[in-house]
Amino acid sequence: MISSKKLQGLTGGFLLLTFMFVPLKAYGDAASKWYWGVGYGVSDLEPEGESAGWSASDSSDNGFKLYAGLDINSHWGFDISYYDLGTAGLANEDPALNQQYPNEGINYRVISGVMNYFPWSQEDNDIDIYGKLGVSAIRNTANTAADGTNNMFLPSYEEETSLQFAFGLGLKWDLGENLFMRAEVESFASDAHFYSLQFGGYF
C-alpha cells in the first residue's frame, strides 16, 4: 500500500512534468513572453516536533528568490523559482546547551514550478491579481556549529528533500513595456511561507 506521503510526492511529480510541458507547447505563440525576476522578503519557518529538548525558537528570517518563466497568454503563465528562505532557529530547554550552541537551526531551500492564473486580466490593465499553484521540492539541512562530539545533546535531524504542493496569491503591476513588480504570499508546506516584493523584466 502506498503511503500518503509517497502518493503526494508522485502526484506532485506528475503535476510538475505536466506544467513543464504546457509552456513548451505554447512557445510558438506570438503573444507569449519570457521573463525573469528577483525577489526579497520575509519567511515564516516553523519546523514541527521536538528532539532532545530542541524546538523552534525563531520562526522568522529573511530570504530571496530567483525565477524565470513564460507568460503563455493574458491569463496564464508558468515559472520556475529557486528560494533561499533562511534558517529557522532552534533552542534547547537547557540554558547551558543554548549558550554552548547558540546558532543551531534548520536551513530551508526550495525549487518550485507553478502555474500563474490572472482571472481578471485585460489588455489595458497595469495592475493584476493572480493565483499560483504547482509543486515544490523543499531541501532542509541542519545548520550547526557543533563538531559532532556531543551528538546525544544536539538536535536529531536528518537532511531531507520533500515534494509539496505550492500555492499563493500575488499582485503584479507593470512599470513599463518591459519591466514589472510583484508582491506575493507563497506557501510550500505547513511549515514554510514566504512574503516578498519582486522586480523583473521581459526578455
Long-range contacts (C-beta under 8 A, 24 or more apart in sequence): 5-162, 8-163, 8-164, 8-165, 9-162, 9-163, 12-135, 12-163, 12-164, 12-165, 13-135, 13-163, 15-134, 15-135, 16-113, 16-134, 16-135, 19-78, 19-113, 19-114, 19-115, 19-134, 19-135, 20-78, 20-113, 22-72, 22-76, 22-78, 22-115, 23-69, 23-70, 23-72, 23-78, 26-70, 26-72, 26-73, 27-70, 29-72, 29-73, 31-73, 31-74, 32-70, 32-71, 32-72, 32-73, 33-70, 33-71, 33-202, 33-203, 34-68, 34-69, 34-70, 34-202, 34-203, 35-68, 35-69, 35-70, 35-71, 35-79, 35-180, 35-200, 35-201, 35-202, 35-203, 36-67, 36-68, 36-200, 36-201, 36-203, 37-65, 37-66, 37-67, 37-68, 37-69, 37-79, 37-182, 37-198, 37-199, 37-200, 37-201, 38-64, 38-65, 38-66, 38-67, 38-198, 38-199, 38-200, 39-64, 39-65, 39-66, 39-67, 39-182, 39-184, 39-196, 39-197, 39-198, 39-199, 40-64, 40-196, 40-197, 40-198, 41-65, 41-184, 41-194, 41-195, 41-196, 41-197, 42-194, 42-195, 42-196, 43-85, 43-86, 43-108, 43-192, 43-193, 43-194, 43-195, 44-192, 44-193, 44-194, 44-195, 45-85, 45-86, 45-87, 45-88, 45-106, 45-108, 45-191, 45-192, 45-193, 46-88, 46-190, 46-191, 47-88, 47-90, 47-106, 47-140, 47-191, 48-190, 48-191, 51-155, 51-156, 51-157, 52-92, 52-152, 52-153, 52-154, 52-155, 52-156, 53-92, 53-93, 53-94, 53-97, 54-90, 54-91, 54-92, 54-104, 54-154, 54-155, 55-90, 55-91, 56-88, 56-89, 56-90, 56-91, 57-89, 57-90, 57-91, 58-88, 58-89, 58-91, 58-105, 59-88, 59-89, 61-85, 61-86, 61-87, 61-88, 62-86, 63-108, 63-194, 63-196, 64-196, 65-194, 65-196, 65-198, 67-200, 69-116, 74-118, 74-121, 74-122, 74-123, 75-117, 75-118, 75-119, 75-121, 76-115, 76-116, 76-117, 76-118, 77-115, 77-116, 77-118, 77-130, 78-113, 78-114, 78-115, 78-116, 79-113, 79-114, 79-116, 80-111, 80-112, 80-113, 81-110, 81-111, 81-112, 81-113, 81-114, 82-109, 82-110, 82-111, 83-108, 83-109, 83-110, 83-111, 83-112, 83-194, 84-108, 84-109, 85-109, 85-110, 85-192, 85-194, 87-143, 90-155, 92-153, 97-153, 101-144, 101-145, 101-146, 101-154, 102-145, 103-143, 103-144, 103-145, 104-142, 104-143, 104-144, 104-145, 104-146, 104-154, 104-155, 105-142, 105-143, 105-144, 106-140, 106-141, 106-142, 106-143, 106-157, 107-140, 107-141, 107-142, 107-143, 108-138, 108-139, 108-140, 108-192, 109-138, 109-139, 109-141, 110-136, 110-137, 110-138, 110-139, 110-188, 110-192, 111-136, 111-137, 111-139, 112-136, 112-137, 112-166, 112-188, 114-166, 114-167, 114-168, 116-170, 118-172, 126-173, 126-174, 127-171, 127-172, 127-173, 127-174, 128-171, 128-172, 128-173, 129-169, 129-170, 129-171, 129-172, 130-169, 130-170, 130-171, 130-172, 131-167, 131-168, 131-169, 131-170, 132-166, 132-167, 132-168, 132-169, 132-170, 132-184, 132-186, 133-165, 133-166, 133-167, 134-165, 134-166, 134-167, 135-163, 135-164, 135-165, 135-166, 136-163, 136-164, 136-165, 136-166, 136-188, 136-189, 137-161, 137-162, 137-163, 138-162, 138-163, 138-164, 138-188, 138-189, 138-192, 162-189, 164-188, 164-189, 177-202, 178-202
